[in-house]
Amino acid sequence: MTLTGIILIIVIGIIFVLIEILVIPGVGVVGIIGVILMAVGVYFAYKIDAMSGHITLAGSMLVSSGLLALSLRAKTWEKISLKEELTGKVNTLDENSVKAGDIGIASSRLAPIGKAMINGHYFEVKSYVGFIDESTEIVVLKVEGKNIIVKAKV
């Protein structure tokens, strides 16, 4: 294999590793392929002669280290990170707003979890047994922390 082909294999390996770090982090396959390509390039350089292998190994390590340092700089991550804040909130259940025995209406199908209006407020509720159709009257059986357990009113 020629030195140009070896350099091309190493450059493609470095590009794969950068794609793994910057574009699709966490998957691992592309990064592993990149490292394997770099190792294959260095292996073929050593097959030419020892001096070419040493130079290729040192060069690929230097370029990889430089690109890694460049990608880990804070400004690099600022360019690709999200800037928006989450404005949503978690609905907290006021202990006095729902009690066992309260009556409401299922505003969605409870299969077994869905939404229901109880005492003029919407809550996520869980059916005690089976499914409950939308617009069915329900009764609160118990409140366990944030879970409201209901059944169809008969």
Secondary structure as the mmCIF struct_conf table of DSSP 4:
data_model
#
loop_
_struct_conf.conf_type_id
_struct_conf.id
_struct_conf.beg_label_comp_id
_struct_conf.beg_label_asym_id
_struct_conf.beg_label_seq_id
_struct_conf.end_label_comp_id
_struct_conf.end_label_asym_id
_struct_conf.end_label_seq_id
HELX_RH_AL_P HELX_RH_AL_P1 LEU A 3 LEU A 22
TURN_TY1_P TURN_TY1_P1 VAL A 23 VAL A 23
BEND BEND1 ILE A 24 ILE A 24
TURN_TY1_P TURN_TY1_P2 PRO A 25 GLY A 26
HELX_RH_AL_P HELX_RH_AL_P2 VAL A 29 ILE A 48
HELX_RH_AL_P HELX_RH_AL_P3 ALA A 50 LEU A 72
BEND BEND2 ARG A 73 ARG A 73
HELX_RH_AL_P HELX_RH_AL_P4 ALA A 74 ILE A 80
BEND BEND3 SER A 81 SER A 81
HELX_LH_PP_P HELX_LH_PP_P1 GLU A 84 LEU A 86
HELX_LH_PP_P HELX_LH_PP_P2 VAL A 90 THR A 92
TURN_TY1_P TURN_TY1_P3 GLU A 95 SER A 97
TURN_TY1_P TURN_TY1_P4 ALA A 100 GLY A 101
STRN STRN1 ILE A 103 ALA A 106
BEND BEND4 SER A 107 SER A 108
STRN STRN2 LEU A 110 LEU A 110
BEND BEND5 ALA A 111 PRO A 112
STRN STRN3 ILE A 113 ILE A 118
TURN_TY1_P TURN_TY1_P5 ASN A 119 GLY A 120
STRN STRN4 HIS A 121 SER A 127
BEND BEND6 TYR A 128 GLY A 130
STRN STRN5 ILE A 132 ILE A 132
TURN_TY1_P TURN_TY1_P6 GLU A 134 SER A 135
STRN STRN6 GLU A 137 GLU A 144
TURN_TY1_P TURN_TY1_P7 GLY A 145 LYS A 146
STRN STRN7 ASN A 147 ALA A 152
#
